[in-house]
Amino acid sequence: MLPTIAVSGSSPFKDASIFTSQQSQDTQDDSSPKLSSSRSYTLSLSPHFLYTRSKLISSLISSKVFRQLEFMAVGSWWIYAPGQADSDNGELGAEKVLYRVPGNREDVFAANHISMKSKRTLMRLLRHITKPKEDEAPVVDEDLSMPFQEYLASKFSVPEELHNPLLSLSLSQLSQKGTSAGYAIPRIERHLTSIGALGPGFGAVVAKYGGGAEILQVACRASAVGGGVYALDTRLGEVHHCQEGGEYPLQAQLLSGESLQTKFVFGAMADDPHQANYSKPHIEVARSVTVASATFPSLFPVTVEGAPMPASTVLMFPGEALGNPQSPPVYLQVHSSDTGECPRQQSKSITFPFFL
């Protein structure tokens, strides 16, 4: 167990710590995979993946930067629900508490844990969500200000046991009552319409080796080739508006003493020199990154013929399954060693979010 690291200054992170389970050390035999050197791992506290119809994917393709990246498929969504079972997957053990969330119409018809009546209701909802994309018809305005839970029950009579699976497709970090239909519906639509856009059986990808850091490295190299200039080992100081009408309306002062004029300034809140006066309340969350000496093959099934082997999967733990229906869900993003973020015979998972 290493001591807690209290990160001070303007960093958005604090109270970071690293530890190894003592129980796993005591029970581990000589044949079990051991932790490798730190350079064998890529650990990030910013979990993410890219939907195939996201704007960033389009930018990477149009700029040809994607040629310097290798993407891996994100596979199934799973949900933790004690007492329910996914009978089409017998590899999750006798006491099954995880079942696969239907991500498309084929999954709905193949799912044995959903009644025929619920399937018809769910299909009606999926057709409603994706119909504008398929028919290129104008979108009819509807009231999406109500809670997502109320929208499903009142508009489509979706049974309660399907509310959390649908919520998981939106990746909402709020409870069902706290998530509006206006937030969830467009994200579910993006999830559904992304499946098959770049290949069969998946709708999202992760970058191999470094995740977001790998994309940033490639973007920096492309910017340098295009004439970009970098100032290393310095921070942003004051930013002032120049005279109106100029091509570069902002003047930025670097802590190194240099100044430059620019059209835009962008970055995280921690980069803002005026963040001390930022009045918007902060929300603190706790995240964890876990390296396990296991491969969890049952979490990475190939669900469609010709689809690539998934290297990432998403698990949702609803608040009620964790003992408090009012609590927001907790997500687990599990990466196999195929992502290059950990050695073979190991897996990496990122837990997000825990609201503090």
N, C-alpha and C positions, 0 to 999 in steps of 0.2 A: 504494500500500500504506500503510494507516494503522497507527500503532503499536498494539501490544497494550494493552488496557485491563485492568489488574488491579483487580478489584472486591474491596474489603475490607469489613470489618465483618460484619454478620450476613446479608448477601445470599447466596442459594443459588447465585449465578453468579460465575464468576471467569474470568480469562484470555480475555475477549471481544475479538474483533478484526474489523475490516472491511477487505476488500481487493477490488480489481478485477483480473481477469486481464489481465496485460500483453499476452499473446498475442492476446486478443480485441480489445484496443485497437488493436494493430498491423494486424490483418487486417480490421477492421470498415470497411466502405465507408460513403459518405455516406447511402445509402438504408436502412441497417440501423437499427432502433430504438435510440435512445440512452437512457441512464438519465435519468429525470426527477428533479424535486426530491424531497427526502426525504418530503414530505407526500403524495406519490403512492403510497407503499408502506405496507403494514401487515406488519411482520415480528414473528413470535412464536416463542419457543423452547419453546413448549408445544404441540406438534402434537396434534391431536385431531379427532374427528368424533363425531357422535351417532347411535347406532343408533335406528331409528324405534320400536323397542320398549323403549328405555331409560327409566329412571325419570325422568330429567330432562325428556325430551320429554313424558311424561305430566304432569309438574308444570307445564311451560310451557303446555300445553293447558288444564289444569284452572284455572290462575290467569289465563288469557286473556292472558298476557304475550306469547304467540306472535304476537299481532296486530301487535306493534311490531317484529317480526323478519322477515327474508326468508331463507329457507333454500334452498340449492342442493344438488342430488343428488350423492352420491358414486357414481362409476361402477364400473368393473371393477377387479379385483385382477389384477396381473401378477406373474410370477415370472421371475427371471433364471436361465436354464439353457442354457449353451452346448451345442450339439449337438442341441437339441430345437427344434422349430418349431411354430408355430401356423398350420397351413395354411389356416384359415378367415379369416385376416387377412393380406392380401398387402401391407400398407402399411408393414411394419416393416423393409423392406430385404431384400437378397438373403441376407445372413448374419443370420438371425433368432436372437436370443438371448433374446427376451422372448416369453412366450406367456400367454394369458389363463387365469386359474384358473377352472374351472367353479364357479359360485356357486349353481346350482340344478339341478334335474333336466333342464330343457330344455337348459342349457349342456352337461351331461354327454352327452346324446344327440347334440348338434350338434358336439361336439369331434372333430376328425379325427385328433388326435395321441394319442388314447387307444384302445387295442385294445378289441374287443368284450368280451373276458373281463374286462378291468379295469373297463369300464363297469358290468358286472353286479355286480362286487364293490363298486364305489363306490356304486352305487345301493342295495345292501343296507345299507351303512353309513349313508347319508343317511336311509333309511327308519327305521333303528333310532334315529337321533338325534332325528328330528322326530316319530316316532310318538306319544309321550305328548301332544304338543301337539295333534296332529290328532284323535286318538281320545278325548281327555280320559280316558285310562286312568291308573290309578296307576302311578307310576314304580317299576320293579323295581330294587332295589338291586343294584349290581354293583361289582366291585372296580375302582376308578379310581385306585388308588395307584401302579400301575405306570407306567413311562415311556410317553409317548404313542406313541413308535415301537414299543415292544413290544406295546402295546394294539392298534394297527392290524394288526401282523403276526400275533399269536396269536389274536385274536378274530375278525378278518374277512379275514385273508390279503390285506390291501391291498398291492399291489406297491410296492416301495421308491420308484419314481419318482413316486408320488402322495403320499408322506409330507410333503414340503416344501410342496406346494400346500395340503394340508389344514392344515398347521401355520400357513401364512400367514393362513388364515381366522380363526385364534385370536389373531393378532397377538402371539404369544408372543415375548418378548424374550430367551428362552433357547434353547439348542440343542435338537434333537429328544430327545436323551437326558436333558437337564436339565429338559424340560417334562413334567409329569405328565399323565396322562389326565384326572385330576380338574380340572386347570386348563383344558385345551384343549377337552374335550367340551362343557361348558356354553357356552363362548364361540362355538364353531362352531354350536351350536344357536341361539344368539341371532342370529348372522349369517344363518343360513338362514331362520329364522322372521320376521326383520325385513323380508325382501324382499317388496315388494308391500303392506306395511301402510299406507303413506301414498300409494301410487301404483305403477304398474307399472315394473319394471326397476331398482329401486334399493332398498336396505335401510338406508341411512345418509345423513345430511345434514351440511352445514357451514353456519354462519351467514355471510351475506354481509357484506362490508366488514371486520369486525373479529374474526371468530372468537369465541373465548372472551371477549375484551374487550367485544364487542358485546352478548353475552348478559348480562355483568355490568352494563353500563351500563343496559340495559333493566330488569334486576332492581332496580338502585338507584333508578331513577325510580319503579318500582312501589312500592318500599318507602317512598319519600318521600311519595307520594300516600296511602299507608296509615298515615302518621304516624311513619315512621322518622326518627331524628335522627342526623346525621353529625358526627363530630369530625375535622376535617381537620388535616393537618400535625402529627400527634402519633403516638406509638407506645404500645404496651401496656407497662406496667411490671410491678408485682407483682400476683399474683392470690391471694386468700385465701378460705378457706371461712368463711362467716358461721355464726351459730348454726343448728343443725339444726332443721328443721321450718318454716323461713321460705319464702315464695314465691320469693324470689330468693336462692339459697344461696351465690352467689359475689360477692365484692367485688373489682373490678378498679381498679387505680390506674394512671392515665395519666401519661405523662412530662410532660404539660402541667401537672400538679398536681391535676387533677380526678379524682374517683373516682365510681364508679357500681356499682350492684348489678344482677346479671343471672342468668338461669337457665343460659345456655350461653356458652362462649367457644370459638370455632373459628378456624382459620387455618392457615397453613403453618408448618413447623417453624422457619423463620426469624423468625416472629413470636413464638415462645415465649421469654419472658424467662429460662426455666430451661434453654434448649437447651445451654448449656455443660456441664451435668451429664447430658446425654442420652447414654446408654451404647451405644445401638444403632449398629453400624458403618454408615458411609455408603458408598454406591456412587457413584462418579463416572462420568459419561457425557459424551461430547462430541457436540454437535449442530451442524448447519450449516444455514443458510438461503441458498438460491441463487436469484438472479434471472437468467433466461435470455432472450435476445432470440429466442425461438422459441415457437410455439404448440403443437407436438406433437399435431396433430389425431388421429393414429392411436391415441393413448392414451385418447381420450375417445369411443369408439363408442357409438351408441345401439343397444342389443342387443335391445330389445323394442319392438314397434310401439306407439306412443302414449306411450313413456317420455320424460321430459325430457332435454335435453342435459346430460350430467354436467359438473360444474365441478371435480371433484376425483377423483383416482385414487390407488391404492396399489400400489407396486412392492416386491417382496421380493427381497433378495439373500441366499441361504442361505450359511452359513459355508463349506461345501465348494466352492461356486462361486467363493468369494473366496480359496480356497487352504487353508482350515483347517476340517475337518469338525467340530471341537470348538468352534469359535467360534459365538457367537450370530448370528442373522440381522440384517441391516441393512435397514430399511424406508425407503422414499422416498414421501412424500406430496406429490403434484404438484397444484398449483392453477392453473387457467387464469385469465385476466384477468376472466372472468365473475364471479369472487368479489369483484371490486372491490379486491383487495389489491395489484394492480400494474396499470400502464397496458396498453392494448391492444397486441397483437402481442408480448406478453411473458408469461412464466410464472414461477411461484414454486414451489420445491420445498423441503421440510424433510426432512433426513436424521436418523433416530433408530433405535436409539441406537448410539453407539460406546462400549463399556465400557472404561474406562481402568484 
